[in-house]
């Protein structure tokens, strides 16, 4: 009979949430920079769209279980990206 000895493992901290928040707000800040200072709507739109990749909220939570304010914020965010895309394509 063999026995395996279990060793206590250190609890590893999950850095994905703070990492995602930092990248999300960095891309949003970069988008604001391109919009306000560089007057480059295309770059601003693309950076704002890329910010959505880094969900600032818990990614493990499914869409239906998210609080309504999180869903409203993400819908507003993607709506702004689509409005900017429309302005880039039309104008």
N, C-alpha and C positions, 0 to 999 in steps of 0.2 A: 504494500500500500504506500503510495507516495502522497506526501502532503506538500502543499504549496504554502509558502509563507507569504502572507500579504504584508506589504510595507505601506505605511501610511504615505499618501501622496499629498503634496502641497496643493491647495486649491489654486487653480490658475485663474487669474482675472481675465474676463472677456473684454478686450480692448476695442471690439468692433463698433460699439455704440459711440464712444467718444471720438474714435477715428472717423466714423461716418459723419458725425456732427461737424467736426473741424473741416472736413473736405466739402460738405454741403455749404457751410457758411463761407468758405473760401471761394467756391465757384459763384455763389450769389454776390459776394463782394467784388469779384472780378467782373461779373456781369454789370454791376452798377458802375464800376470804373469805366468799362467800355462804352456804356450808354451815356454817362454824364460828361466824362472828360475827353474821351476819344471820339465821341459822336459816331461810333461804329455799331449800328443796329444789328448787323449780321453776327458779329463776334459776341455782342451782348446776348443775343438770342441763343446762340449755340452754347455759351457758358451757362446760361440759366437752365437750358435743357439738360446739360450734363450734370448739373447739381441734383437733379431728380434721381440720378443713379444712386447717390449716397443718401438714402432715406434718413432724415434726421430723427425719426422715431424708431421704435423697436421693429426691426424687420421680421422678427419671428411671429408677430401678431398678424393674423390674416386681415384682409380688408374689411370683412363683415364684423369683426370683433374690435376694430379700432374705434376710439371715441369719435364723436361727430366732428369735433373741432379739428382733429388730425385729418379726417377725410376732406373737410371743407378747405383746409389749408392746401392740401396736395392738389385738389381740383382747381383751386384758384391759381396755384403755381403753374400747372400745365395749361390752364386757360391763357395766362399771360404769355407763355411760350408760343401758343398757337396764334395769338393776336400779333405778336412780334413777327412770327413766320409769315403771316398774311401781309404785313406791312413790307417785309423784305421782298416777297414775291411780287406784290402789286406795285410797290412804289418806289 
